[in-house]
Amino acid sequence: MVTQGRGAILTMHDVNLAARYCDHLLLMYPTGEACWGTTRDMLVPKALEKLYSQPLAVGEVDGMPVFLPLGR
């Protein structure tokens, strides 16, 4: 789609699917703040822990990041 000048807007809550399929992300925080950027720049523990209000474990599967909640 990108080579044809097209794109898509998706809404998802699964950060692991977003890591696999999205080029850019908009993180919308409960406080009203938002961050926009490339998937690589947005999917960092500091930003995601702020978003989900809990610590995350970070791993890698098939060269892609994987994020799992550690609990509260």
Secondary structure, DSSP 8 states (H G I E B T S, - for coil): -GGGT-------S-HHHHHHH-SEEEEE-TTS-EEEEEHHHH--HHHHHHHHTS-EEEEEETTEEEEEE---
